[in-house]
């Protein structure tokens, strides 16, 4: 893992997930699928070395159920 700080977190709206699994196929380190084939996250923080892969996985979601958000000091997150 890089010593660089994470800049993004993943948001997954499971209510919109249709279970296509493209996100997990592209970025299995971030996106996991439960027994029903719906996305879940072990950790929503995206390590810097996985940013591009995480973006591609989110962009591949036909239901637009996944997106990345900036982590900023104003949000008080990470």
MIDOSE-1310 file (N, C-alpha, C; in nm, 2 decimals, decimal comma, always signed):
residues 78
xxxx	+0,08/-0,12/+0,00/+0,00/+0,00/+0,00/+0,09/+0,12/+0,00; +0,05/+0,22/-0,07/+0,12/+0,35/-0,08/+0,11/+0,43/+0,05; +0,22/+0,51/+0,07/+0,22/+0,60/+0,18/+0,13/+0,73/+0,16; +0,09/+0,74/+0,03/+0,00/+0,85/-0,01/-0,13/+0,84/+0,06
xxxx	-0,19/+0,95/+0,10/-0,33/+0,94/+0,16/-0,44/+0,92/+0,06; -0,54/+0,85/+0,11/-0,66/+0,82/+0,03/-0,73/+0,95/+0,00; -0,78/+0,97/-0,12/-0,85/+1,09/-0,16/-0,99/+1,07/-0,19; -1,03/+0,94/-0,20/-1,17/+0,91/-0,24/-1,23/+0,80/-0,15
xxxx	-1,36/+0,81/-0,14/-1,44/+0,70/-0,08/-1,54/+0,66/-0,18; -1,58/+0,53/-0,17/-1,69/+0,48/-0,26/-1,82/+0,48/-0,19; -1,92/+0,51/-0,26/-2,06/+0,51/-0,21/-2,13/+0,41/-0,30; -2,19/+0,31/-0,24/-2,27/+0,21/-0,31/-2,41/+0,21/-0,26
xxxx	-2,50/+0,24/-0,35/-2,65/+0,24/-0,31/-2,70/+0,10/-0,35; -2,71/+0,02/-0,25/-2,75/-0,12/-0,27/-2,89/-0,13/-0,31; -2,97/-0,03/-0,28/-3,11/-0,04/-0,33/-3,13/-0,02/-0,48; -3,02/+0,04/-0,54/-3,02/+0,05/-0,69/-2,95/-0,06/-0,76
xxxx	-2,87/-0,14/-0,69/-2,79/-0,24/-0,75/-2,88/-0,35/-0,81; -2,84/-0,39/-0,93/-2,92/-0,49/-1,00/-2,84/-0,62/-1,01; -2,72/-0,63/-0,96/-2,65/-0,75/-0,95/-2,58/-0,79/-1,08; -2,54/-0,69/-1,16/-2,47/-0,73/-1,29/-2,33/-0,78/-1,26
xxxx	-2,27/-0,73/-1,15/-2,14/-0,77/-1,11/-2,02/-0,72/-1,19; -2,04/-0,62/-1,27/-1,93/-0,56/-1,35/-1,83/-0,49/-1,26; -1,88/-0,43/-1,16/-1,79/-0,36/-1,07/-1,69/-0,45/-1,00; -1,74/-0,56/-0,95/-1,65/-0,66/-0,89/-1,56/-0,73/-0,99
xxxx	-1,61/-0,75/-1,11/-1,52/-0,81/-1,22/-1,40/-0,72/-1,25; -1,43/-0,59/-1,25/-1,32/-0,49/-1,28/-1,23/-0,46/-1,16; -1,29/-0,44/-1,04/-1,22/-0,40/-0,92/-1,26/-0,49/-0,80; -1,22/-0,61/-0,80/-1,26/-0,70/-0,69/-1,19/-0,67/-0,56
xxxx	-1,09/-0,58/-0,56/-1,03/-0,54/-0,43/-1,12/-0,45/-0,35; -1,21/-0,37/-0,42/-1,30/-0,28/-0,36/-1,44/-0,33/-0,36; -1,49/-0,38/-0,47/-1,63/-0,42/-0,48/-1,65/-0,57/-0,46; -1,73/-0,60/-0,37/-1,76/-0,74/-0,34/-1,91/-0,77/-0,37
xxxx	-1,94/-0,90/-0,39/-2,08/-0,93/-0,42/-2,13/-1,03/-0,31; -2,25/-1,00/-0,25/-2,30/-1,09/-0,15/-2,37/-1,21/-0,22; -2,43/-1,30/-0,14/-2,49/-1,42/-0,19/-2,60/-1,40/-0,29; -2,66/-1,28/-0,29/-2,76/-1,24/-0,39/-2,70/-1,17/-0,51
xxxx	-2,57/-1,15/-0,51/-2,51/-1,09/-0,62/-2,51/-0,93/-0,62; -2,54/-0,88/-0,50/-2,55/-0,74/-0,48/-2,42/-0,68/-0,42; -2,38/-0,57/-0,46/-2,25/-0,51/-0,42/-2,25/-0,47/-0,27; -2,14/-0,49/-0,21/-2,11/-0,44/-0,08/-1,96/-0,41/-0,07
xxxx	-1,93/-0,33/+0,03/-1,79/-0,28/+0,05/-1,74/-0,33/+0,18; -1,62/-0,39/+0,18/-1,55/-0,42/+0,31/-1,51/-0,29/+0,37; -1,46/-0,20/+0,29/-1,41/-0,07/+0,33/-1,44/+0,03/+0,22; -1,50/+0,15/+0,25/-1,54/+0,24/+0,15/-1,42/+0,34/+0,11
xxxx	-1,31/+0,33/+0,18/-1,20/+0,42/+0,14/-1,12/+0,35/+0,03; -1,09/+0,43/-0,07/-1,01/+0,38/-0,19/-0,86/+0,41/-0,17; -0,78/+0,31/-0,16/-0,64/+0,34/-0,16/-0,59/+0,40/-0,29; -0,50/+0,49/-0,28/-0,45/+0,57/-0,40/-0,42/+0,48/-0,52
xxxx	-0,36/+0,36/-0,49/-0,32/+0,27/-0,60/-0,43/+0,20/-0,67; -0,55/+0,21/-0,61/-0,67/+0,15/-0,67/-0,77/+0,25/-0,73; -0,74/+0,38/-0,73/-0,83/+0,48/-0,77/-0,88/+0,46/-0,91; -0,79/+0,44/-1,01/-0,83/+0,42/-1,15/-0,92/+0,30/-1,16
xxxx	-0,88/+0,19/-1,10/-0,96/+0,06/-1,11/-1,10/+0,08/-1,04; -1,10/+0,15/-0,93/-1,23/+0,18/-0,86/-1,32/+0,27/-0,94; -1,27/+0,37/-1,01/-1,35/+0,45/-1,10/-1,40/+0,37/-1,22; -1,32/+0,29/-1,27/-1,37/+0,21/-1,39/-1,48/+0,11/-1,34
xxxx	-1,47/+0,05/-1,23/-1,57/-0,03/-1,17/-1,70/+0,04/-1,15; -1,69/+0,16/-1,09/-1,81/+0,24/-1,07/-1,87/+0,28/-1,20; -1,79/+0,32/-1,30/-1,84/+0,37/-1,43/-1,91/+0,26/-1,50; -1,87/+0,13/-1,48/-1,93/+0,02/-1,55/-2,07/-0,02/-1,50
xxxx	-2,11/+0,03/-1,39/-2,24/+0,00/-1,33/-2,35/+0,05/-1,41; -2,43/-0,04/-1,47/-2,54/+0,00/-1,56/-2,65/+0,07/-1,48; -2,66/+0,04/-1,35/-2,77/+0,10/-1,26/-2,72/+0,23/-1,20; -2,60/+0,27/-1,22/-2,54/+0,39/-1,16/-2,55/+0,39/-1,01
xxxx	-2,53/+0,27/-0,95/-2,55/+0,25/-0,81/-2,42/+0,28/-0,73; -2,31/+0,31/-0,80/-2,18/+0,32/-0,73/-2,12/+0,45/-0,78; -2,06/+0,53/-0,69/-1,98/+0,65/-0,73/-1,87/+0,67/-0,63; -1,78/+0,75/-0,67/-1,67/+0,79/-0,58/-1,69/+0,94/-0,54
xxxx	-1,66/+0,97/-0,41/-1,67/+1,10/-0,36/-1,53/+1,14/-0,31; -1,50/+1,27/-0,32/-1,38/+1,32/-0,26/-1,39/+1,32/-0,11; -1,28/+1,29/-0,05/-1,27/+1,30/+0,10/-1,20/+1,43/+0,13; -1,28/+1,52/+0,19/-1,22/+1,65/+0,22/-1,23/+1,67/+0,37
xxxx	-1,14/+1,76/+0,42/-1,15/+1,79/+0,57/-1,28/+1,85/+0,61; -1,36/+1,92/+0,52/-1,48/+1,97/+0,56/-1,59/+1,87/+0,59; -1,58/+1,75/+0,54/-1,68/+1,64/+0,56/-1,65/+1,57/+0,69; -1,53/+1,58/+0,74/-1,50/+1,52/+0,87/-1,48/+1,36/+0,85
xx	-1,47/+1,32/+0,72/-1,46/+1,18/+0,70/-1,31/+1,15/+0,66; -1,27/+1,03/+0,70/-1,14/+0,98/+0,67/-1,04/+1,09/+0,68
